[in-house]
C-alpha cells in the first residue's frame, strides 16, 4: 500500500503490517500531515513560526525576505558532498541535517537540478555576480546532469537527460527510472527544462560543454516532435527512451521546450525556427484556450503521478511566466493570455490555509508545496506589476510570505509548511523556490527589505 501525505508518497507498506497497525498508522499520518479544519485556541503558527498579520489581516513575513533567503543559501553552501557533488544535487530526499531518507531512493534530476541551475544563476545575478560560490554550485548541478544523469547512447532518446533516477548510482543505470517512470522511461519535457538551464549555464560560465548538451537535447526533441491537437501535446508525457513507446497523451509543460528552442535560435541555430513555430502554434491554438475551458491540456507534470487527466498548476503558471517575460515579442495578446492562465490556476488550484490564499500542485495533490506556491506568488507578482493591480500584488506577497515561513532560523527550509521538520523534497524546499523570490524581488524590490 502507498500512504500519502498531501498527495506525495510517504512509504510503501505491506498488507499484513497494515492490518496489524492500521489504526495507529492513520492516527500518526493525521498527526504528521495535519488534518484540515483542526483548530487551536493559541496563536497561529506556520512551520514553527508564530504567524504575524497586519491590521487588515494580511500575513506578514516572519523576517525580512533577504535575510531568510541569504540564510538558506548559506545553509546549502554547507552541504556535504558525494562523488564531488553537493548532496542535494544527487539526492531528492534529505532532512535538515543532510541525512538521506532510507525509504526514498528515488530522485528527480532534470527538474531538481535544472531548476536549481536557474535558481542559482538568478541569485548570482541578483547579487551582481560577485559571489562565485553560487555560480560554482550551478556548475556542479550542470556537471551532474552531463556526467551522471543521461540515458544510454542508443534508441529514440539517446544521451537524454533523465527525469527520474536512483540514489547511489554514478552514473545512473540504464534502467534507473523511478517514481511514476518505468525503468527505461523518460519525460521529454524534463529534457527541455534541463536543456534550457544548461544553455543558460553556458552563457554564465562560457563552458561550451553545457551549450553542446542543451543543443543535443533540443535536437532529440525536434526529431521526436509530433503534430499536437486538442487531445495530444507535441510530445507524450512519458516515453521509453529505447523504443519510443509512449505513455500519457498530454504533457502540460511545453514552455521550457519553447524556451530551449528560442535560446538556441538566439545563439545562431536556425534549425530550431520551424520546430519552435510548430510548438508555439499548438500552444496558441490549443493549450492556452484550454485554460479558458477545462484545462485538460495542462495535465501531467509531476514525476510521481501517472493519471493521464491529472491537471497541474505548475505548467500554466510557467507558461504565464514566459508570456510575461516575452510580451509582444511573441504574443500581441500577452496580457489577455497570461490573465487566462493565471485565472485558471486561481479558480482551480488555490485554497485558504492559515488565513492565506495559497496554491496547491495538482488535482491529485491539494497541498501548498514550496515549489508550486512560490511559483504562484512570483508569477502573480509579475502579472500584478504588469497590469498595475495592487490587490493581486497583495495576494502574491501573502502567498510568498507563507512559503517564507518554511525557512527556519538556521536557514533550513521545509518542502511543505505543515511538515514537522526541515527537509524533504529538495526541489520543493529549495531548488524550485529561490528563483521565484528573485522574480518577485525584481518586480517589487521593497518586499525584500522589510518584515512589515
Order of alpha helices (4+ residues) and beta strands (2+ residues): beta-beta-alpha-beta-beta-beta-beta-alpha-beta-beta-alpha-beta-beta-alpha-alpha-beta-beta-alpha-alpha-beta-beta-alpha-alpha-alpha-alpha-alpha-beta-beta-alpha-alpha-beta-alpha
